[in-house]
Amino acid sequence: MEEIQKKLRNAIKTSGKTYKEIAKAASVTPSAISNYMHRDEYPSLDTFARICKFLDVSADEILGLK
């Protein structure tokens, strides 16, 4: 799980998008995105999928399947 969190954090960090933009696309609050970045919290599967789609990253890549 730590590796998945690390990859998701990196994708968010390198995207150049604000927490607010990502949150809006994922239908969550900016504080939820902050929690994914700074705490040991993980998005639900549907939120994870929306984040990946918005950031244009492969969920398989984040999950280590590629």
C-alpha positions as CSV (number, residue, x, y, z in Angstrom):
1,M,0.0,0.0,0.0
2,E,2.9,2.4,0.7
3,E,4.1,2.1,-2.9
4,I,0.7,2.8,-4.3
5,Q,0.4,5.9,-2.0
6,K,3.9,7.0,-3.1
7,K,3.0,6.7,-6.8
8,L,-0.4,8.5,-6.3
9,R,1.3,11.3,-4.4
10,N,3.9,11.7,-7.1
11,A,1.3,11.8,-9.9
12,I,-0.6,14.5,-8.0
13,K,2.6,16.5,-7.2
14,T,3.9,16.4,-10.8
15,S,0.6,17.1,-12.4
16,G,0.8,20.8,-11.9
17,K,-2.8,20.8,-10.9
18,T,-4.1,22.4,-7.7
19,Y,-5.8,20.4,-4.9
20,K,-8.9,22.3,-5.7
21,E,-8.9,21.3,-9.4
22,I,-8.2,17.7,-8.6
23,A,-10.9,17.7,-5.9
24,K,-13.5,19.2,-8.2
25,A,-12.8,16.5,-10.9
26,A,-12.9,13.7,-8.3
27,S,-16.0,15.0,-6.5
28,V,-14.2,15.4,-3.2
29,T,-13.0,18.3,-1.1
30,P,-9.6,19.8,-1.5
31,S,-8.9,18.7,2.1
32,A,-9.5,15.1,1.0
33,I,-6.8,15.5,-1.6
34,S,-4.5,17.0,1.0
35,N,-5.2,14.0,3.3
36,Y,-4.2,11.6,0.5
37,M,-1.0,13.6,0.1
38,H,0.0,14.1,3.8
39,R,-1.8,11.4,5.8
40,D,-2.2,7.6,5.5
41,E,-5.6,8.0,3.9
42,Y,-6.6,6.5,0.6
43,P,-9.3,7.4,-1.9
44,S,-12.2,5.1,-2.6
45,L,-12.0,3.2,-5.8
46,D,-14.3,5.5,-7.7
47,T,-12.5,8.5,-6.5
48,F,-9.1,6.9,-7.4
49,A,-10.4,6.3,-10.9
50,R,-11.6,9.9,-11.3
51,I,-8.2,11.2,-10.1
52,C,-6.3,9.0,-12.5
53,K,-8.5,10.0,-15.4
54,F,-8.2,13.7,-14.5
55,L,-4.4,13.5,-14.2
56,D,-4.2,11.3,-17.3
57,V,-2.3,8.6,-15.5
58,S,-2.9,4.9,-15.8
59,A,-4.4,3.3,-12.7
60,D,-2.4,0.2,-13.6
61,E,0.7,2.2,-13.3
62,I,-0.2,3.6,-9.9
63,L,-1.2,0.1,-8.7
64,G,2.1,-1.4,-10.0
65,L,0.4,-3.6,-12.6
66,K,2.5,-2.2,-15.5
